Amino acid sequence: MPNMRVLDAGSMWGGLTLPVAQYAKEVFALDKTVETLSFLDIRARQMGYENIYPIASTLDKLPFKDGYFDLVILNGVLEWVAFRQNLILEKQWNAKSKAIKKYEQSPEQMQINVLKELRRVTKPEGYLFLAIENRVGYQYLTGYPDDHVNIKFVTFLPRFLADIITKIKRGFSYRTYVYSSIGYKNILQKSGYKKLKFYGAFAHYIAPYAVIPFNLIKNFKGLIGSGGGKRLKLFLKALPRFLMKYLSPSFVIIAGKSDKEFADAKIISLVKKAGVVKEVSEIEPILISRRAGSRIPLNCLIFDTSRRSPVAFCKISRSRRHAEIINDEADNLKYAGELFKGTVIAERIPRLLYSGVIDNVTLLVTNYLDCEVFNFKNIKGSRKSADILKALKKAIDFLVDFQKLSLVREIDVSDYFLPKIKKQKEILLPKLDDSTDKKIDELSDVIAKLKGVKLNLSAVHGDFDFYHNILHKNGEVYVVDFEHFEKEGIPFLDLAMLILHPFVISFKETSKSVNFRDFLKVSRAEDLFRECLGYYFNKSNIDKRLFDCALRIAVLEQNTKEYPGYRDKKSFPLCDVEILKELFRSDYI
């Protein structure tokens, strides 16, 4: 991309303009709203970009010569080009407009006119990047309202019926047309585009957790069906794999002006240059990132299309300004690889294949661990409790091996923790109530009596979490994501994340009417906590006089640790003072 000239057509506030400007020679941000362009211009200059050019224009008559751009971006814009009524949609979302505007052309024809104009300004071997909803997306079929007029079912109804319903409910015509995959193919070909490649974007192109090539979607039904409500899950469970691609909620479409074969996707080009997939001839990128933000890397599977299986896992920096998260994890993986070399742990953590900078893009590549995530979204009930206890014990087995193989030094419990807790209390004091303050003092009193008791400090994973990083296969536990790995730390931090996170997350997601202590009672947490702690202490041979202190020590540590700037402390479920208060008041830990 270093020599590419890019048009962001309908740039708004610059959500794509700014990231693209890191890698392109020039980016023209085009929008009809002068205010948003003024904001974007100020923002670009503040960030030091000198290659962004704001342009005020409509899309049907562009102020550029033929064949001017290498790439044209049309992200969430095409559906709006036929709607020219002056409305503040936020105010009309559940209301009715007073006037219906008349149009001379159909929405489809106006969209084709815009696509033709965008094709005109694209170089002969250039591309259009189009992101947009699917008319028959599974979210609409299961009752989710249209994203543009907030009315259920209108997307897939006959257009004349959708128009009548929208006029009745909103007071304007239904003109925000979206299409099925066949429909997009038709209008793009009518507009003169020759070569098309479709991707399914889940659950929405604006903030996708997965972007998958059309022909591979059937291989990822488990990933696609992992989110959403009960109705959607039942629908997806019954849906045959071969239909999944046609009912993708959104599409990303690459449209070539000529019929020349597409060049490798940038991600594939980077991986090939890294030299980690030499024996694989046909590979495709599968984007699987659930966390958004310029500081957060883009996660990607490298998929072997002939074997129908992933061959590598890749993390790519979204921003050249925030590559430290990838560099840190690469250093951590190198260290862990040497530390656990030749041990049982080495086969159950990622193996670093490459880290570095290629074409000004920072990335790391590891081998792919073919495992599944644990699913404890609802942990209430005896059956779930039995399942989670079994999984917790397997994870504890891994954790004990991890800690024993990474011992750093031995400390005296009293000498080490008393000054530490004093400092932690000072940090938290403005947020504590009298009851929690007293409980922390009681913890210090207990630890003061443990003079002479020894504890080993060891490596800490730092995000030992069932919901993201602890995987399983054939009864064995595997662990990924070493962003927060530390060479030395207290052994109870990973233990607390393991035991408490499922309950804290479930409480925050499902409980509205009870406090956390009552939620723990309903969830039968006390017996589970006690059994897991007992199992851990027996396996690790840690002095049992620390049994009643371990989780409290860890919760204090979690709430007062200093984390890198790229990690929001609040993203850790235990990093919540209200949860800390509830846990200290509880008799369970």
Secondary structure, DSSP 8 states (H G I E B T S, - for coil): -TT-EEEEET-TTTTTHHHHHTTSSEEEEEES-HHHHHHHHHHHHHTT--SEEEEE--SSS-SS-TT-EEEEEEES-GGGTT------HHHHTTS--S-----SS-HHHHHHHHHHHHHHTEEEEEEEEEEEEBTT-HHHHTT-B-TTT--BTTTTS-HHHHHHHHHHHHSS------B-HHHHHHHHHHTT--EEEEEEEES-SSS-SEEEEGGGGGGGHHHHTTSS-HHHHHHHHHS-GGGGGGG-SEEEEEEESSSS-----HHHHHHHHHTS-TT-SSEEEEE-----STTS-EEEEEEETTTTEEEEEEEE-S-GGG-HHHHHHHHHHHHHHHHTTTSTGGGGS--EEEEEEETTEEEEEEE----EE---S---SHHHHHHHHHHHHHHHHHHHHHHHTTEEEEEEHHHHHHHHHHHHHHHHGGG--HHHHHHHHHHHHHHHTTTT-EEEEEEE-S---TTTTEEEETTEEEE---TT-EEEE-THHHHHHHHHHHHHHHHHHH-SSS-HHHHHHHTTHHHHHHHHHHHHHHHHT--GGGTTTHHHHHHHHHHH----TTS-GGGSTT--HHHHHHHHH-S--
